[in-house]
Amino acid sequence: MELLQRTDYFCREWEGLLDLAASIEKLLETSSKNDYDERLKSLTELRSLDHGLTGIVEHCHAGNRIVDSTYYQNFRETERARVNAEHEQIVQLVGNFREELKCATADRTMAMILPGMDLVNQLRSHISFERELLGRVAEPQQRQKKATGKKKAAKRTNKKTSRNGRKQRTKPKAASIISYTLEPHPEL
């Protein structure tokens, strides 16, 4: 059950990273055009994505988080080594892109396009690899849940009717209210 919750967490994280990669790619394409105003606007928007770049770096330091460390235990040693090497490479690409982005002006945007596209391509490739690994690790868990989670269909019984011939209504049960402190957290 925990691994399935973590799978949802990873899928949401990957979707966010892929959306960020698509945004970066679109802005890099816009910054390569000849229109000065569009280049200036895309450069400003790229700089506003710094928080997203920090999110990429945070993903790359995932082995330090509890959620990810238990996930990585299911990998083979070679897979863990590849994931770690790709994380290091992505952190370096983020650093290179940030450095070029810092020096870029609306007149000089070409120097940041290549590091930006390298980052986008490497990030997409890495997420694809991690999805493949997660699918391999989570598949036995899902089969086990399906095997133990099967329930037999219960027969439906008619409720007693009142004198008027209408079915009696049962009072709705009070909604179970769980304090926000007791709800399961996706990282735990």
Salt bridges, closest charged atoms under 4 A:
GLU2 OE1 - ARG6 NH2 3.23
GLU13 OE1 - HIS59 ND1 3.41
GLU13 OE2 - ARG65 NH2 3.22
GLU15 OE2 - ARG131 NH2 2.30
GLU25 OE1 - ARG124 NH2 2.85
ASP50 OD1 - ARG98 NE 2.98
GLU58 OE2 - ARG65 NH1 3.79
ASP68 OD2 - ARG65 NH2 2.53
GLU77 OE1 - ARG80 NH1 3.51
GLU79 OE2 - ARG76 NH1 3.13
GLU79 OE1 - ARG136 NH2 2.46
GLU86 OE2 - ARG82 NE 2.91
GLU86 OE1 - HIS126 ND1 2.55
GLU99 OE1 - LYS102 NZ 3.63
GLU100 OE1 - ARG108 NH2 3.99
GLU130 OE1 - HIS59 NE2 3.21
GLU130 OE2 - HIS87 NE2 3.21
GLU130 OE2 - HIS126 NE2 2.94
GLU139 OE2 - ARG143 NH2 2.84
